[in-house]
Amino acid sequence: MRFRTSVLLVGWLGFLRSVGAARNKNHGRSPYMKRNGKNIANRSGRKLRKLDFTEDVEFWTRFLQESIPSIPISTPKPTPLITHSPTRQPINDNPISKPSNEPMRNPSPRPTYRPTPDPSQNPTPKPSSEPTRVPTRFPTTEPSNQLTRGPTQSPTFQPSNEPTRVPTRQPSNNPTRTPTAQPSSNPTRSPTPQPSNNPTRSPTSPPTDFPTLAPLPPTFEPSNNPTRPPTPGPTRQPTSEPTTSPTSFPSFSPTPQPTNNPTQQPTLAPTRPPLSPPTTSPSSSPTFPCNLTPEQRAEDIRELMATVTDDALFDDPTTPQAQALNWVTNEDAIEPTLCPDRKMLQRYVLAAFYYATEGDSWDQCSAPEEFDNPDAVAAANANCNRVVTPFQVNNDRVGDTSTDAWLSPVNECEWGGIACWGQDTPNLEFHIDQLDFENDGLAGTLISEIGALDSLRFLILEQGNTTGTIPSTYGDLERLLILDMDFNKITGTMPEEIYGLSSLQQLDLNDNQITGTISTSIGDLNLLTFYQIDHNFIEGTIPTEMGQLEQLRIAFLSVNDITGIMPAEICANRNNTIPPGNLGVLVSDCSGDPPEVVCSCCSSCAPV
């Protein structure tokens, strides 16, 4: 009992000394009577007297020494440093009077709650349960025995000098400055943004699933074998050298020069019957292009264009289709004059696109003021500097670096923002491969005639003022790989036909005014890798069929009216699962209380 009373009195002695010092420091005011930096007056208005706690402490010291002589009483001295947080348990039974100036050589048996400015010389026997919030200034000399349970919150800004012994699950944000001495044993799951500077010493065992995002430079030497088998029909342009065997049908045009060697077999039959004997005097009537009178040619052209356009639109001269029909019939200055065929049909569709998107108001590449005036054409060409986005393709292309004005008297493949298939694909040669405009002032509406360009692989119309709905005929673009029309004013619902594009890899429609729901048919886009529909007015729930997109890497679904729970089938495709999937970025409206979308696997949530 006497010992317990002594302990209590010693404790009260320390408390009285600390309170006295504090009150004297504040000139007689309690430190607890301050608020917002101002002293609060005593409610009675009386002045608080200054207490002399020094006398009280001396009194209690004498009292304790006389009452309990077995306990020595000494005046404690404050430590030179103040710790920020108290330790939960003392290190030993005999604490030191002041902290050491240097860290201990051996780590503590338990991890500290705050990281030390400098690392310990030796790692801890076991890693901490959670990584530190702030990394140490210098690395430890040896790695820990076990991995931490969770990754650090942020990646390092610089790569390590030496490669790690075990590859990381995810690649770093930036490549290393110098390539590794040996290639990795397995290819990366995602393509690198740029190809490597030097090829690997030996090819990888399995090929990568997808090509790299940036194109490789073309080879300087031809390949030993052709890329594809020859076409069954003749090409529109003759080859530079004769083929080994004659074609089943004659070519459209003769070769510029005769062949060095005759063909092994004669041709099957002459192409046309011989002409009548020449006349001794000129004919009574003139000849016309395409062997058609102007009236017959105009009639045939309209009949051909009506295969892709409602014929009634031609009767209204203000429609883009009527303007395009008049241009290809009467104003196109290309030489020689075109006849009604597949080539003219493609040219008509592009002209209709030009008039529908208000091409005369484009920022660049608008048509010449006079189609047959060389000076006007040159001036229009000088105001066109648009080339298509380069993609890695395995075929030759025409016009991918050309920048002629639209509706100028050259092949349409040479117009700015257009690329066509090349000569190594004879059945598609000079057919449209890419239509690419970004931030060029396009307006107006999208026309259904674009669906007639069945050779199109890349349709990119970004950052414009295009309005209207997406035509269902876009579902006829069977070769389409990329459909990118973000940052426009497109309205309406997504056509169901779009989900039938089995080759589609990128669907980018963010920042529009699209309504409706996500169709369950989205699971049919089994090659889709990029899906971005954020910042629209799409509603409903996320269909479980989206979990069938095993190749999907990036999905932005946020800032819509979508509600519900993220399907487990989609979460199973995340790249942090075991085994890891391909889906690295998944963003939805999963913030807020309560969130519109409950998502435990999203990589991030759009702010409310």
Solvent accessible surface area in square Angstrom, and as a share of the most:
residue,aa,sasa,rsa
1,M,185,0.83
2,R,141,0.51
3,F,148,0.62
4,R,168,0.61
5,T,54,0.31
6,S,1,0.01
7,V,79,0.45
8,L,108,0.54
9,L,41,0.20
10,V,65,0.38
11,G,47,0.45
12,W,145,0.51
13,L,18,0.09
14,G,38,0.37
15,F,109,0.45
16,L,37,0.19
17,R,90,0.33
18,S,63,0.41
19,V,41,0.24
20,G,2,0.02
21,A,63,0.49
22,A,32,0.25
23,R,57,0.21
24,N,49,0.25
25,K,165,0.70
26,N,34,0.17
27,H,143,0.64
28,G,2,0.02
29,R,108,0.39
30,S,23,0.15
31,P,53,0.33
32,Y,201,0.76
33,M,58,0.26
34,K,106,0.45
35,R,163,0.59
36,N,140,0.72
37,G,75,0.72
38,K,152,0.64
39,N,79,0.41
40,I,77,0.39
41,A,85,0.66
42,N,51,0.26
43,R,251,0.92
44,S,66,0.43
45,G,65,0.63
46,R,179,0.65
47,K,194,0.82
48,L,59,0.29
49,R,172,0.63
50,K,140,0.59
51,L,39,0.19
52,D,75,0.39
53,F,27,0.11
54,T,82,0.48
55,E,109,0.49
56,D,61,0.32
57,V,8,0.04
58,E,89,0.40
59,F,104,0.43
60,W,90,0.31
61,T,33,0.19
62,R,130,0.47
63,F,81,0.34
64,L,5,0.03
65,Q,87,0.39
66,E,140,0.63
67,S,48,0.31
68,I,13,0.07
69,P,99,0.62
70,S,89,0.58
71,I,45,0.23
72,P,121,0.76
73,I,32,0.16
74,S,93,0.60
75,T,89,0.52
76,P,92,0.58
77,K,184,0.78
78,P,125,0.79
79,T,65,0.38
80,P,97,0.61
81,L,106,0.53
82,I,161,0.82
83,T,96,0.56
84,H,175,0.78
85,S,56,0.36
86,P,119,0.75
87,T,109,0.63
88,R,196,0.71
89,Q,114,0.51
90,P,103,0.65
91,I,150,0.76
92,N,84,0.43
93,D,138,0.71
94,N,126,0.64
95,P,107,0.67
96,I,126,0.64
97,S,99,0.64
98,K,122,0.52
99,P,48,0.30
100,S,77,0.50
101,N,141,0.72
102,E,133,0.60
103,P,106,0.66
104,M,122,0.54
105,R,170,0.62
106,N,97,0.50
107,P,39,0.25
108,S,48,0.31
109,P,137,0.86
110,R,167,0.61
111,P,85,0.54
112,T,86,0.50
113,Y,170,0.65
114,R,158,0.58
115,P,52,0.33
116,T,67,0.39
117,P,90,0.57
118,D,70,0.36
119,P,30,0.19
120,S,40,0.26
121,Q,103,0.46
122,N,75,0.38
123,P,37,0.23
124,T,50,0.29
125,P,98,0.62
126,K,152,0.64
127,P,30,0.19
128,S,35,0.22
129,S,58,0.38
130,E,114,0.51
131,P,30,0.19
132,T,71,0.41
133,R,202,0.74
134,V,92,0.53
135,P,110,0.69
136,T,56,0.33
137,R,180,0.66
138,F,128,0.53
139,P,117,0.74
140,T,62,0.36
141,T,114,0.66
142,E,103,0.46
143,P,117,0.73
144,S,53,0.34
145,N,120,0.62
146,Q,113,0.50
147,L,166,0.83
148,T,64,0.37
149,R,206,0.75
150,G,18,0.18
151,P,121,0.76
152,T,88,0.51
153,Q,151,0.67
154,S,74,0.48
155,P,89,0.56
156,T,118,0.69
157,F,178,0.74
158,Q,114,0.51
159,P,51,0.32
160,S,78,0.50
161,N,155,0.79
162,E,129,0.58
163,P,104,0.65
164,T,89,0.51
165,R,244,0.89
166,V,114,0.65
167,P,113,0.71
168,T,98,0.57
169,R,186,0.68
170,Q,87,0.38
171,P,95,0.60
172,S,80,0.51
173,N,123,0.63
174,N,93,0.48
175,P,118,0.74
176,T,72,0.42
177,R,208,0.76
178,T,98,0.57
179,P,105,0.66
180,T,82,0.48
181,A,85,0.66
182,Q,108,0.48
183,P,52,0.33
184,S,78,0.50
185,S,100,0.64
186,N,103,0.53
187,P,36,0.22
188,T,75,0.43
189,R,147,0.54
190,S,50,0.32
191,P,30,0.19
192,T,63,0.37
193,P,94,0.59
194,Q,123,0.55
195,P,35,0.22
196,S,88,0.57
197,N,142,0.73
198,N,100,0.51
199,P,122,0.77
200,T,67,0.39
201,R,197,0.72
202,S,65,0.42
203,P,122,0.77
204,T,61,0.36
205,S,106,0.68
206,P,64,0.40
207,P,115,0.72
208,T,76,0.44
209,D,109,0.57
210,F,28,0.11
211,P,74,0.47
212,T,39,0.22
213,L,121,0.60
214,A,14,0.11
215,P,48,0.30
216,L,95,0.47
217,P,104,0.66
218,P,113,0.71
219,T,117,0.68
220,F,195,0.81
221,E,130,0.58
222,P,117,0.74
223,S,81,0.53
224,N,153,0.79
225,N,112,0.58
226,P,113,0.71
227,T,100,0.58
228,R,132,0.48
229,P,114,0.72
230,P,124,0.78
231,T,38,0.22
232,P,133,0.83
233,G,30,0.29
234,P,39,0.25
235,T,34,0.20
236,R,109,0.40
237,Q,103,0.46
238,P,36,0.23
239,T,74,0.43
240,S,121,0.78
241,E,129,0.58
242,P,66,0.41
243,T,72,0.42
244,T,102,0.60
245,S,70,0.45
246,P,44,0.28
247,T,71,0.41
248,S,69,0.45
249,F,131,0.55
250,P,72,0.45
251,S,51,0.33
252,F,137,0.57
253,S,48,0.31
254,P,118,0.74
255,T,58,0.34
256,P,125,0.79
257,Q,139,0.62
258,P,122,0.77
259,T,60,0.35
260,N,146,0.75
261,N,104,0.53
262,P,120,0.75
263,T,63,0.37
264,Q,145,0.64
265,Q,117,0.52
266,P,115,0.72
267,T,101,0.58
268,L,153,0.76
269,A,66,0.51
270,P,117,0.74
271,T,91,0.53
272,R,192,0.70
273,P,109,0.69
274,P,126,0.79
275,L,171,0.85
276,S,94,0.61
277,P,112,0.71
278,P,124,0.78
279,T,110,0.64
280,T,148,0.86
281,S,69,0.45
282,P,127,0.80
283,S,83,0.54
284,S,126,0.81
285,S,71,0.46
286,P,99,0.62
287,T,125,0.73
288,F,75,0.31
289,P,69,0.43
290,C,37,0.22
291,N,130,0.67
292,L,42,0.21
293,T,47,0.27
294,P,80,0.50
295,E,127,0.57
296,Q,90,0.40
297,R,28,0.10
298,A,38,0.29
299,E,120,0.54
300,D,52,0.27
301,I,0,0.00
302,R,78,0.28
303,E,118,0.53
304,L,43,0.21
305,M,0,0.00
306,A,36,0.28
307,T,98,0.57
308,V,42,0.24
309,T,8,0.05
310,D,94,0.49
311,D,61,0.32
312,A,65,0.51
313,L,64,0.32
314,F,15,0.06
315,D,99,0.51
316,D,65,0.33
317,P,102,0.64
318,T,105,0.61
319,T,21,0.12
320,P,37,0.23
321,Q,17,0.07
322,A,10,0.07
323,Q,71,0.31
324,A,0,0.00
325,L,22,0.11
326,N,66,0.34
327,W,0,0.00
328,V,4,0.02
329,T,21,0.12
330,N,109,0.56
331,E,74,0.33
332,D,30,0.16
333,A,28,0.21
334,I,22,0.11
335,E,142,0.64
336,P,111,0.70
337,T,56,0.32
338,L,24,0.12
339,C,48,0.29
340,P,38,0.24
341,D,53,0.28
342,R,72,0.26
343,K,59,0.25
344,M,2,0.01
345,L,21,0.10
346,Q,6,0.03
347,R,1,0.00
348,Y,0,0.00
349,V,1,0.00
350,L,0,0.00
351,A,0,0.00
352,A,0,0.00
353,F,2,0.01
354,Y,1,0.00
355,Y,42,0.16
356,A,7,0.05
357,T,1,0.00
358,E,89,0.40
359,G,1,0.01
360,D,110,0.57
361,S,78,0.51
362,W,13,0.05
363,D,92,0.48
364,Q,44,0.20
365,C,0,0.00
366,S,22,0.14
367,A,18,0.14
368,P,7,0.04
369,E,167,0.75
370,E,94,0.42
371,F,38,0.16
372,D,115,0.60
373,N,48,0.25
374,P,106,0.67
375,D,112,0.58
376,A,20,0.15
377,V,18,0.11
378,A,62,0.48
379,A,67,0.52
380,A,12,0.10
381,N,45,0.23
382,A,90,0.70
383,N,86,0.44
384,C,7,0.04
385,N,123,0.63
386,R,38,0.14
387,V,75,0.43
388,V,7,0.04
389,T,58,0.34
390,P,89,0.56
391,F,45,0.19
392,Q,55,0.24
393,V,36,0.21
394,N,142,0.73
395,N,18,0.09
396,D,83,0.43
397,R,37,0.14
398,V,31,0.18
399,G,10,0.09
400,D,48,0.25
401,T,111,0.64
402,S,26,0.17
403,T,37,0.22
404,D,37,0.19
405,A,0,0.00
406,W,0,0.00
407,L,2,0.01
408,S,1,0.00
409,P,41,0.26
410,V,49,0.28
411,N,34,0.17
412,E,1,0.00
413,C,0,0.00
414,E,52,0.24
415,W,0,0.00
416,G,0,0.00
417,G,0,0.00
418,I,0,0.00
419,A,0,0.00
420,C,0,0.00
421,W,7,0.02
422,G,0,0.00
423,Q,130,0.58
424,D,46,0.24
425,T,3,0.02
426,P,47,0.30
427,N,93,0.48
428,L,14,0.07
429,E,20,0.09
430,F,66,0.28
431,H,33,0.15
432,I,0,0.00
433,D,0,0.00
434,Q,0,0.00
435,L,0,0.00
436,D,6,0.03
437,F,2,0.01
438,E,70,0.31
439,N,97,0.50
440,D,2,0.01
441,G,27,0.26
442,L,7,0.04
443,A,19,0.15
444,G,17,0.16
445,T,65,0.38
446,L,17,0.08
447,I,10,0.05
448,S,50,0.32
449,E,4,0.02
450,I,1,0.01
451,G,7,0.07
452,A,29,0.23
453,L,2,0.01
454,D,67,0.35
455,S,1,0.00
456,L,0,0.00
457,R,28,0.10
458,F,6,0.03
459,L,0,0.00
460,I,8,0.04
461,L,10,0.05
462,E,29,0.13
463,Q,72,0.32
464,G,15,0.15
465,N,75,0.39
466,T,4,0.02
467,T,54,0.31
468,G,24,0.23
469,T,75,0.43
470,I,7,0.04
471,P,19,0.12
472,S,57,0.37
473,T,45,0.26
474,Y,1,0.01
475,G,17,0.16
476,D,82,0.43
477,L,0,0.00
478,E,131,0.59
479,R,91,0.33
480,L,0,0.00
481,L,42,0.21
482,I,17,0.09
483,L,0,0.00
484,D,9,0.05
485,M,1,0.00
486,D,9,0.05
487,F,100,0.42
488,N,11,0.06
489,K,92,0.39
490,I,1,0.00
491,T,51,0.30
492,G,23,0.22
493,T,81,0.47
494,M,28,0.12
495,P,18,0.11
496,E,95,0.43
497,E,87,0.39
498,I,0,0.00
499,Y,8,0.03
500,G,59,0.57
501,L,2,0.01
502,S,72,0.47
503,S,32,0.21
504,L,0,0.00
505,Q,52,0.23
506,Q,43,0.19
507,L,1,0.00
508,D,8,0.04
509,L,0,0.00
510,N,5,0.02
511,D,40,0.21
512,N,9,0.05
513,Q,76,0.34
514,I,3,0.01
515,T,58,0.34
516,G,19,0.18
517,T,81,0.47
518,I,11,0.05
519,S,21,0.13
520,T,85,0.49
521,S,30,0.19
522,I,0,0.00
523,G,8,0.07
524,D,89,0.46
525,L,1,0.00
526,N,88,0.45
527,L,74,0.37
528,L,0,0.00
529,T,20,0.12
530,F,43,0.18
531,Y,4,0.02
532,Q,30,0.13
533,I,2,0.01
534,D,9,0.05
535,H,83,0.37
536,N,8,0.04
537,F,113,0.47
538,I,10,0.05
539,E,92,0.41
540,G,29,0.28
541,T,85,0.49
542,I,8,0.04
543,P,15,0.10
544,T,71,0.41
545,E,53,0.24
546,M,2,0.01
547,G,11,0.11
548,Q,105,0.47
549,L,1,0.00
550,E,116,0.52
551,Q,49,0.22
552,L,4,0.02
553,R,32,0.12
554,I,53,0.27
555,A,0,0.00
556,F,57,0.24
557,L,2,0.01
558,S,6,0.04
559,V,64,0.37
560,N,12,0.06
561,D,78,0.40
562,I,2,0.01
563,T,66,0.39
564,G,28,0.26
565,I,127,0.65
566,M,8,0.03
567,P,13,0.08
568,A,77,0.60
569,E,87,0.39
570,I,2,0.01
571,C,25,0.15
572,A,66,0.51
573,N,25,0.13
574,R,15,0.05
575,N,28,0.14
576,N,99,0.51
577,T,38,0.22
578,I,147,0.75
579,P,111,0.70
580,P,49,0.31
581,G,18,0.18
582,N,34,0.17
583,L,2,0.01
584,G,23,0.22
585,V,49,0.28
586,L,0,0.00
587,V,15,0.08
588,S,1,0.01
589,D,19,0.10
590,C,16,0.10
591,S,36,0.23
592,G,42,0.40
593,D,146,0.76
594,P,117,0.74
595,P,43,0.27
596,E,90,0.40
597,V,2,0.01
598,V,80,0.46
599,C,21,0.12
600,S,118,0.76
601,C,22,0.13
602,C,23,0.14
603,S,51,0.33
604,S,56,0.36
605,C,56,0.34
606,A,11,0.09
607,P,123,0.77
608,V,157,0.90
